[in-house]
Amino acid sequence: MSQTIGRTRLAYSRAWHHVSLASPTTPSLGRLASRIAILLMGKHKPIWDPSTDCGDYVVATGCNDVLVTGKKKEQKIYYKRTTRPGVMKSLSMESMIRKWGGGEVLKRAVRGMLPKNRLRDKRLERLKVFEGEAHPYRTNLVRFEGRIRQVEPEVKTELLKQTSVQRCD
């Protein structure tokens, strides 16, 4: 029996998912990051394999409204190390949100949820974060708020008129 059943180009095609952090039903940062990591890895697909990159794109909007529980905004510390000994910089979550926005906090949380291998940076590039609700990927979205968006084909009447005029001449 063939080993390539179901492993077609259509199965490996990448869908675009939209996550809005501004909605009231948005889970906390860790739960949201684990769900985004599953989409980026492609574990929701039946063809998932740990050594292949079959994940989807994720567009996260409204990242300035990231939800954390407890006192994490004041108490969680992000560390940055350099190659020089004794030089380690620390930054709290609250100051990171002020300096770089909530998108950077979400990216770091998702980065921690992805497997530590050579595919991690490629997968993380497919996560697009925006502070507001506006983003340039509206035409690419297939799944919006968990529902499949129906795409209707556009009839370009101007092109049809131009081709009929050219044929008559």
Disulfide bonds with the S-S distance in Angstrom:
none
